[in-house]
Amino acid sequence: MNTLGQRIAYYRKKAGLTREELAEKCSVTPQAISKWENDISAPVDAKKRRAIKKAFRAAKRQWSGLEIISVHSDDGDVVSIIL
């Protein structure tokens, strides 16, 4: 999992969301989610990144200038991702 798109796809699936569900939560189209996950484009706007975090029920913290997000999945796992 090296790219932002790969991380978004992984954690979307880990959170048990479809592209359509994540798109709805982020106020974008499922095609936008597909482009993000395939690294064709990225959610550069802060509002979209906040929506992704909220969709993943994320709690964020700052570390060395990088955003680290703790994601709580439906099965109770807690994992961290850097956005």
Secondary structure as the mmCIF struct_conf table of DSSP 4:
data_model
#
loop_
_struct_conf.conf_type_id
_struct_conf.id
_struct_conf.beg_label_comp_id
_struct_conf.beg_label_asym_id
_struct_conf.beg_label_seq_id
_struct_conf.end_label_comp_id
_struct_conf.end_label_asym_id
_struct_conf.end_label_seq_id
BEND BEND1 THR A 3 THR A 3
HELX_RH_AL_P HELX_RH_AL_P1 LEU A 4 LYS A 14
TURN_TY1_P TURN_TY1_P1 ALA A 15 GLY A 16
HELX_RH_AL_P HELX_RH_AL_P2 ARG A 19 CYS A 26
TURN_TY1_P TURN_TY1_P2 SER A 27 SER A 27
BEND BEND2 VAL A 28 VAL A 28
HELX_RH_AL_P HELX_RH_AL_P3 PRO A 30 GLU A 37
TURN_TY1_P TURN_TY1_P3 ASN A 38 ASP A 39
BEND BEND3 ILE A 40 SER A 41
BEND BEND4 ASP A 45 ASP A 45
HELX_RH_AL_P HELX_RH_AL_P4 ALA A 46 ALA A 55
TURN_TY1_P TURN_TY1_P4 PHE A 56 ARG A 57
STRN STRN1 ALA A 59 TRP A 63
TURN_TY1_P TURN_TY1_P5 SER A 64 GLY A 65
STRN STRN2 LEU A 66 HIS A 72
TURN_TY1_P TURN_TY1_P6 ASP A 74 ASP A 75
BEND BEND5 GLY A 76 GLY A 76
STRN STRN3 VAL A 78 ILE A 82
#
